[in-house]
Amino acid sequence: MRSSLLFMASTALAARPFLNEPDTGIDEQFAGLPNGTLPDLSKLVGLPDFDWAARQKMNESAYTYYRNGAAGEWSYRNNLEVFQRFRLRPRVMVDITKIEESLPTTILGHNFSAPFFIAPCARAGYAHEDGELGLVKGAGQGNILYMTSLYASKTLEEIAAAKVNSSQVLFQQVYLTENMTETQALFAQIEAIGSKAIIMTVDSAADGNRHRAARFGVKSADSSYSLLTWDMYHKLSNMTSLPIIPKGIQTVDDAKLAVENGVKAIYLSNHGGRQLDTTPSSLEVALEIYNEAPEIFQQIEVYADGGVRYGADVLKLLALGVRAVGVGRPFMYSNVYGAEGVKKVVDLLKYEVAIDAANLGVGDLKKIGSKYVDWRSVNGWFS
């Protein structure tokens, strides 16, 4: 009986139409807006709106570079939909009047105004001629962390020079190979521009199998086979004074190995669903860690990204013990407006995190915990 129920449920899930953005009336509001024209920024009310706006403005291949996922894009879809499968458990009659004061956090000891950051994404120049400069400025104005991508449209030096002040903190994402001479030079460059950490992508051992991207001729930023092992991690760590954070942890097994190998933090991610299809979302990985090795959240800092579009999404990751939440595509889409659009996303997400926490009955974001979410999935077979 259970197997037949699972079959029917999975069939229904596969047949259900997928909405890249929810139907909240944006098509009606901007009906008749000519292609290539951006809607008034002040009229955008949530992060999914920026996907809609970017699709209006960007050419098809550039938009596809941001939007595409691997193979049938099931992981891309799951990243967006997984948050809906777990219901919140709101508490009432709680003093939530100081919730906004509890939004600031630290990431590797650096102070930021909110527990979310701009995840590393390549080729910001596809959205705006200023490229990553808009992301740097928007992050600085909102006092959140920006993890810059190695395969950026601007040079590392140009990006660093765009910081809003000398105290703004940037982390640098990298793809690495076994060529230690090139790596040493890259690490020296990263240190010279003042980046405070190295985010080492480890979930891109080979090129992504991206059908949508192939149709429009937009290739992966990194298409080589990469040799990365824990032995190499230790060699790399001896080549820089900066902490190296592995990005792309997708199992509790690798989370445990990361702790054993002395990392300061790990980054849960499936590369936005762009590398290996049917990999788990970071929420599912965080839940696996919480169930099997919850001490990891106390031993090291844990970051996570993938499919985050609402304040409630951020709260569900924080409830499991995630320290800070990465947001990628919405910020890339918002960059069609430049720094002003990026700052708008920062403000919208701060507002949503605060009001959703208040409605959840969380008076202090530092005290959120797993009890605020029913972790028995409404889909049943994920329980």
DOVOMI-480377 format. One line per 3 residues: their letters; for each residue y, z, x of C-alpha. Coordinates in steps of 0.5 Angstrom, whole numbers, always signed. Each point is the difference from the previous one (the first is absolute). Last residue first. Example, Ala and Ser with C-alpha at 12.3 -4.5 7.8 and 13.67 -1.06 7.14 Angstrom:
BEGIN
SA> -2 +14 +27  -7 +2 -2
REM end
This chain:
BEGIN
SFW> +24 +14 +19  +1 -8 +2  -5 -2 -5
GNV> +4 +3 -6  +6 -5 +0  +4 +6 -2
SRW> -1 +2 +7  -1 +8 +1  +5 +2 +4
DVY> +5 +3 -5  +6 +1 +4  +5 +6 +0
KSG> -6 +4 +3  +0 -4 +6  +6 +3 +3
IKK> +8 +0 +0  +3 +6 +3  +4 -4 +5
LDG> +3 -3 -6  +3 +6 -3  +1 +1 -7
VGL> -6 -4 -2  -1 +0 -8  -2 -7 +0
NAA> +7 -2 -4  +3 +3 +6  -4 -4 +5
DIA> +1 -7 -4  +7 +2 +0  +1 +1 +8
VEY> -5 -6 +2  +3 -5 -5  +7 +2 +3
KLL> -2 -1 +7  -3 -6 -1  +6 -3 -4
DVV> +5 +2 +6  -5 -3 +5  -1 -6 -4
KKV> +8 -1 +0  +1 +1 +7  -5 -6 +2
GEA> +4 -4 -5  +7 +2 +3  -3 -2 +7
GYV> -1 -7 -2  -1 -2 -7  -6 -4 +1
NSY> -2 +6 +4  -3 +3 -6  -6 -4 +0
MFP> -2 +3 +7  +2 +7 -3  -5 -1 -6
RGV> -5 -3 +5  -1 +6 +5  +0 +7 -3
GVA> -3 +5 +5  -1 +7 -3  +1 +6 +4
RVG> -4 +7 +2  -6 -2 -4  -3 +7 -3
LAL> -4 -2 -6  +6 +1 -5  +5 -4 +5
LKL> -5 -6 -2  +1 +1 -7  +7 +2 +0
VDA> +2 -7 +4  -3 -4 -6  +3 +4 -5
GYR> +7 -2 +3  -2 -7 -1  -2 -7 +4
VGG> -5 +3 +5  -5 -6 +1  -2 +2 +7
DAY> +2 +5 +4  -2 +7 +4  +2 +5 +5
VEI> -4 +6 +2  +3 +5 +5  -6 +4 +4
QQF> -4 +6 +0  +2 +2 -7  -1 -6 -4
IEP> -7 -1 +4  -2 +7 -3  -2 -4 -6
AEN> -6 -3 +3  -5 -3 -6  +4 +1 -6
YIE> +7 -1 +3  -2 -5 +4  -3 -4 -5
LAV> +6 +1 -4  +5 -3 +5  -5 -6 +1
ELS> +0 -1 -8  +8 +1 +1  +0 -5 +6
SPT> -3 -5 -4  -7 -2 +1  -2 -7 +3
TDL> -3 -5 -5  +4 -6 +4  +0 +1 +8
QRG> +7 -2 +3  +6 +0 -5  -1 +5 -5
GHN> +6 +3 +2  -2 +1 +7  -6 +5 -2
SLY> +4 +6 +1  -1 +8 +2  +5 +1 +6
IAK> -3 +6 +5  +4 +5 +3  +1 +4 +7
VGN> -7 -3 +3  -4 +4 +4  -7 -4 +0
EVA> -3 +5 -4  +5 -1 -5  -1 -7 +0
LKA> -7 +0 -1  +1 +4 -6  +4 -5 -3
DDV> -5 -5 +2  -5 +3 -4  +4 +2 -6
TQI> +1 -8 -1  +6 -5 +0  +4 +1 +6
GKP> +5 -6 +1  +6 +3 +4  -2 +4 +6
IIP> +6 +4 +3  +2 +0 +7  +4 +6 +2
LST> +5 -3 +5  +0 +2 +8  -3 -6 +1
MNS> -6 -3 +4  -5 +6 +0  +0 -1 -8
LKH> -2 -7 +2  -6 +2 +4  -2 +5 -5
YMD> +0 -5 -6  -4 -5 +4  -6 +5 +0
WTL> +1 +1 -7  -1 -8 -1  +4 -6 -1
LSY> -1 -7 +2  +4 -5 -5  -2 -6 -2
SSD> +6 -5 -1  +4 -1 -6  +5 +4 +0
ASK> +6 -2 -5  -4 -3 -5  +1 -7 -2
VGF> +4 -3 -5  -2 -7 -1  +1 +1 -8
RAA> -7 -1 -2  -3 +4 +6  +5 +6 -2
RHR> -4 +0 -7  -7 +0 +3  +2 +5 +5
NGD> -7 +2 +5  +4 +5 +4  +0 -2 +8
AAS> -4 +5 +4  +0 +7 +2  +6 +1 -5
DVT> -2 +8 -2  +2 +3 +6  +8 -1 +0
MII> +3 +5 +5  +6 +3 -2  +4 +2 +6
AKS> +5 +6 +0  +7 +2 +1  +3 -7 +1
GIA> +6 +1 +5  +1 -7 +2  -2 +1 +7
EIQ> -7 +3 -2  -2 -6 -4  +2 -4 +6
AFL> -5 +4 +4  -5 +0 -5  +0 -8 +0
AQT> +0 +0 +7  -6 +4 +1  -3 -4 -6
ETM> +1 -6 +4  -3 +2 +6  -6 +4 -4
NET> -3 -7 -3  -5 +3 -4  +4 -1 -7
LYV> +5 +3 -4  +3 +0 -6  +7 +4 -1
QQF> +4 +4 -5  +6 +3 +3  +3 +7 -3
LVQ> +7 +0 -1  +5 +7 +0  +7 -1 -2
SSN> +4 +5 +4  +4 -5 +4  +3 -2 -6
VKA> -1 -6 -6  -5 -3 +5  +1 -8 +1
AAI> -1 +1 +7  -7 +2 -1  -1 -7 -4
EEL> +3 -4 +5  -4 +3 +6  -6 -1 -3
TKS> +1 -7 -1  +2 -3 -7  -5 -3 -5
AYL> -6 +5 +1  -7 +0 +3  +0 +6 +3
STM> +2 +4 -7  +5 +5 -1  -2 +7 -3
YLI> +6 +2 -3  +1 +8 -2  +5 +2 -5
NGQ> +7 +2 +0  +3 -4 -6  +5 -4 +4
GAG> -5 +0 +6  -5 -3 -4  +5 -5 -3
KVL> +2 -2 +7  -6 -1 +3  -3 -4 -6
GLE> +6 -4 +0  +0 -1 +8  -8 -2 -1
GDE> +2 -7 -2  +8 -2 +0  -2 -7 -3
HAY> -3 +3 -6  -7 +0 -3  -4 -4 +5
GAR> +4 +4 +5  -4 +6 -1  -6 -3 +4
ACP> -5 +5 +0  -1 +7 -4  +0 +7 +3
AIF> +0 +5 -5  +7 +2 -3  -1 +8 -1
FPA> -1 +5 -5  +0 +8 +0  +8 +0 -1
SFN> +6 +2 +4  -3 -1 +7  +0 +5 +6
HGL> -4 -2 +6  -6 +5 +2  -5 -5 +0
ITT> +2 -2 -7  +4 +6 -3  +2 +1 -7
PLS> +6 -1 -5  -2 +0 -8  +1 +8 -1
EEI> +7 +0 -2  -1 -5 -5  -5 +5 -4
KTI> +5 +5 +0  +0 +0 -8  -7 +0 -1
DVM> -1 +7 -2  -7 +0 -4  -1 +0 -8
VRP> -5 -5 +1  -6 -3 +4  -1 -7 +0
RLR> -8 -2 +2  +1 -8 +2  -5 -5 -1
FRQ> -4 -4 +5  -2 -7 -2  +7 -2 +0
FVE> +1 +1 +8  -6 -5 +1  +4 -6 -3
LNN> +5 -2 +5  -5 +1 +6  -6 -3 -4
RYS> +4 -6 -1  +1 -1 +7  -7 +2 +2
WEG> -3 -5 -5  +5 -6 +3  -6 -5 -1
AAG> +0 -1 +8  +5 +4 +3  +7 +1 -3
NRY> +7 -4 -1  +6 +3 -2  +5 +0 +6
YTY> -2 -7 +3  -1 -3 -7  +8 +2 -1
ASE> +1 -4 +6  -4 -6 -2  +3 +0 -7
NMK> +7 +0 +2  +4 +7 -1  +5 +1 -5
QRA> -4 +1 -7  -6 +2 +3  +4 +6 +4
AWD> +3 +2 -7  -7 +1 -3  -2 +4 +6
FDP> +6 +4 +0  -1 +2 -8  -7 +3 +2
LGV> +4 +6 +4  +4 +2 -6  +7 -1 -4
LKS> +3 -6 +2  +6 -2 -3  +5 +3 +5
LDP> -3 -6 +5  +3 -5 -5  -6 -5 +0
LTG> -1 -5 +5  +1 -7 -1  -5 -5 +4
NPL> -3 -2 -7  +5 +0 -5  +1 +6 -5
GAF> -2 -2 -7  -4 +6 -2  +3 +6 +5
QED> -1 +6 -5  -6 -3 -4  -4 -1 +7
IGT> +2 +7 +2  -3 +3 -7  -5 +5 +3
DPE> -6 -4 +1  -3 +3 +6  +0 -4 +6
NLF> -6 -4 +4  -3 +1 -7  -8 -2 +0
PRA> -3 -2 -6  -6 +4 -2  -7 -4 +1
ALA> -2 +3 +7  +2 +7 -3  -4 -1 -6
TSA> -6 -3 +4  +0 +7 +4  +0 +4 -6
MFL> -6 -4 -3  -4 +1 +6  +2 +7 +1
LSS> -3 +1 -7  -6 -4 +1  -1 +4 +6
RM> +1 +7 -3  -5 -2 -6
REM end
